Amino acid sequence: MNTVDIIRKKRDGDVLTPEEIRYWIAGVSDKSIPEYQSSALLMAIRLQGMTDEETAVLTDAMAHSGKLFTPEDMGGFSVDKHSTGGVGDTTTLVLIPLLAAAGLTVGKLSGRALGHTGGTIDKLESIPGFRTDLNLDEFLSLVQDTRLALADHTDDMVPADLILYELRDVTSTVDSLPLIVASIMSKKIAGGAQGIVIDVKTGAGAFLPELEDSRRLAHSLVAIGSKLGRQMSALITDMSQPLGLMTGNALEVIEAIDTLRGEGPSDLATLCCELGAELLVFAGEAATREEAVLKLDQLLMNGKALDAFRQLIGQQHGNTAVIDDLALLPRAARKVEARALHAGSVARLDALEIGRAANLLGAGRFTKEDDIDPAVGIQLNVKVGDRVEKDDILAWLHVNSEEHLDQACRMVEGAYTIDASGDPHQPPALIVERIVGTPEG
């Protein structure tokens, strides 16, 4: 088999055989295929696309390029969740212990922040002592013993994706749909989950702001996961305004604890229950989505989900006292108020501007090498549909440095569109669409 022939074939719009795709990924993994040839093939895929069959083979080949967990490794039927990223997206911190409290096995490998979207691992590391750097044996041991673990990705799982993503980043092929799907789903497949729900964000603060793009991604993710024998669903959810009220690492941990206590923002709690309901039905823990939502809501209200989060923190060496004393989490030196310039109804709240402002304060990364300040961020006071008077507080900026403060404050104020007429505005629908697949094989 010849790599040049494979490049030429895809360049001309032909369908690659499973053998050709597996040959390429094997060569990527052992570095026998030069990066310049892989870059050429990535561009050919970006321009010509892939069929679902090609994408499924690519996903499976990438999943098998390193360590891969089987259902037996995970102790039976396990579930997983992925989000395409957003602003104030604290769902993983709430959903994973919530699912564990419902009796499901959840072993999740998550990532760090880059750009305006937050990273679950950075949020967890704001908890004093919390270990996210588990090796795969430690991770698997926790899943088998407690049915609950949440850790950072390791280089020995799906190494082909690490190599290809760096090449995609420097060859302007990051936005290729089959490559996006293969990157996401290869990690889910390697993680051993049999039931998977994908939270595909749409709107200003999403990776794909346009609904039609989000819809294509959601359908493709479900189709590929189903082809590989997984129970799959995707919810397309709103990210035109931030989810919840907090954006920033320690701030989002506080919001997660509040939500697990039954006292968090309604949109965050609702989304977690809706996402979790998909997985409870897949696992046979509920007969219908309605029954599953009710069960999960009860676990938020009766403290059992909070107990599971306490367990997660403790078994990964974090200080469980933060559950009862939020002051133990990192805190910014001061809070700066952003105020309304005139009275009216909040008609729009630009999630992207809030995310960028939080980044300027130090809550996120512009490059992979940047350090994060876990204490800083933005706390919203009002959202779309709320009424404000002149000089009312729109948000608080939690800051440790004066650098970029004025710019960040202007961005937060500018993120709000306030309708001076006072006409009421409805918040955007939280869940836009639901897509469900049927496992094959």
Secondary structure, DSSP 8 states (H G I E B T S, - for coil): --HHHHHHHHHTT----HHHHHHHHHHHHTT-S-HHHHHHHHHHHHHH---HHHHHHHHHHHHTTS----TTTTTS-EEEEEE---SS--HHHHHHHHHHHTT-EEEEEE---BTTB--HHHHHTTSTT------HHHHHHHHHHHSEEEEE--TTSSHHHHHHHHHHHHHT-TT-HHHHHHHHHHHHHHTT-SEEEEEEEESTTSSS-SHHHHHHHHHHHHHHHHHTT-EEEEEEEE-SS-SSSEESHHHHHHHHHHHHTT-S-HHHHHHHHHHHHHHHHHTTS-SSHHHHHHHHHHHHHSSHHHHHHHHHHHHTT--GGGGT-GGGS---SEEEEEE-SS-EEEEEE-HHHHHHHHHHHTSS-SSTT----TT-EEEES--TT-EE-TT-EEEEEEES-STTHHHHHHHHHHHEEEETT--------SEEEEEE-----
